[in-house]
Amino acid sequence: MTAFAQILAPLDASSSQPLYQQLQRVLRDAIEKRLLGPDDALPAERELANQVHALGNDRARLASDLDDATARARVLETVNREIAQRIDQAIETIRGALEFSD
């Protein structure tokens, strides 16, 4: 099973929740858990639709949700970089204070 197929494993076609909402949830979870990053390629829309058995109107909504998830991944990556820079600056400040006190 591919890594992406494992991410999609929680999808349940028999659920009362529409597939596009389930997909949105699993993609959001994967992004937040850093299983998917902004540079990770997702399958083509048709391939993904086949994987989740999305048909008809769900396909357009699925494409929109994928775009939203990609945008969210980029925002999260930017925020993560900014936080890492702030942490690095704080560490340097602490090191400087420790060296000064020696």
C-alpha positions as CSV (number, residue, x, y, z in Angstrom):
1,M,0.0,0.0,0.0
2,T,1.4,3.4,-1.0
3,A,1.9,6.2,1.6
4,F,-1.0,8.1,0.0
5,A,-3.2,5.1,0.0
6,Q,-2.5,4.7,3.7
7,I,-3.6,8.4,4.2
8,L,-6.8,7.6,2.4
9,A,-7.5,4.4,4.4
10,P,-10.0,6.0,6.8
11,L,-12.3,6.9,3.9
12,D,-15.6,5.0,4.1
13,A,-17.9,5.1,1.1
14,S,-20.8,3.7,3.2
15,S,-20.5,6.5,5.8
16,S,-23.3,9.1,6.0
17,Q,-20.6,11.8,5.7
18,P,-19.9,12.7,2.1
19,L,-16.6,11.5,0.7
20,Y,-15.4,15.0,-0.1
21,Q,-15.8,15.9,3.6
22,Q,-14.0,12.7,4.7
23,L,-11.2,13.5,2.2
24,Q,-10.9,17.0,3.5
25,R,-10.6,15.7,7.1
26,V,-8.0,13.1,6.3
27,L,-5.9,15.5,4.2
28,R,-6.1,18.1,7.0
29,D,-5.0,15.5,9.5
30,A,-2.2,14.4,7.3
31,I,-1.0,18.0,6.8
32,E,-1.2,18.8,10.5
33,K,0.7,15.5,11.4
34,R,3.2,16.4,8.7
35,L,2.5,13.3,6.7
36,L,1.9,15.6,3.7
37,G,3.9,18.7,3.1
38,P,3.6,21.6,0.6
39,D,6.0,19.9,-1.9
40,D,4.3,16.5,-1.8
41,A,2.6,15.6,-5.0
42,L,-1.0,14.4,-4.8
43,P,-2.4,12.0,-7.4
44,A,-4.1,13.4,-10.4
45,E,-7.8,14.3,-9.9
46,R,-9.0,11.4,-11.9
47,E,-6.8,8.9,-10.1
48,L,-7.8,10.3,-6.8
49,A,-11.5,10.2,-7.7
50,N,-11.0,6.5,-8.6
51,Q,-9.3,5.9,-5.3
52,V,-12.1,7.3,-3.2
53,H,-14.9,6.3,-5.6
54,A,-16.0,10.0,-6.0
55,L,-18.3,10.5,-8.9
56,G,-20.3,13.3,-10.4
57,N,-20.6,16.6,-8.4
58,D,-18.4,15.2,-5.7
59,R,-15.5,15.4,-8.2
60,A,-15.7,19.2,-8.5
61,R,-16.0,19.6,-4.8
62,L,-13.1,17.2,-4.3
63,A,-10.9,19.3,-6.5
64,S,-11.9,22.4,-4.6
65,D,-11.1,20.7,-1.3
66,L,-7.7,19.5,-2.6
67,D,-6.9,23.1,-3.6
68,D,-7.9,24.3,-0.1
69,A,-5.8,21.6,1.6
70,T,-2.8,22.5,-0.6
71,A,-3.2,26.2,0.4
72,R,-3.5,25.2,4.0
73,A,-0.3,23.2,3.8
74,R,1.6,26.1,2.3
75,V,0.3,28.4,5.1
76,L,1.3,25.9,7.8
77,E,4.7,25.5,6.3
78,T,5.2,29.3,6.3
79,V,4.1,29.5,9.9
80,N,6.4,26.6,10.8
81,R,9.4,28.4,9.2
82,E,8.6,31.6,11.0
83,I,8.3,29.8,14.4
84,A,11.6,28.0,13.7
85,Q,13.3,31.3,13.0
86,R,12.0,32.8,16.2
87,I,13.1,29.8,18.2
88,D,16.6,30.0,16.7
89,Q,16.8,33.7,17.6
90,A,15.6,33.0,21.1
91,I,18.3,30.3,21.5
92,E,21.0,32.7,20.3
93,T,19.8,35.3,22.7
94,I,20.0,32.8,25.6
95,R,23.4,31.6,24.5
96,G,24.6,35.2,24.4
97,A,23.3,35.8,27.9
98,L,24.9,32.6,29.2
99,E,28.2,33.5,27.6
100,F,28.0,37.0,29.0
101,S,27.4,35.7,32.5
102,D,30.4,33.4,32.4
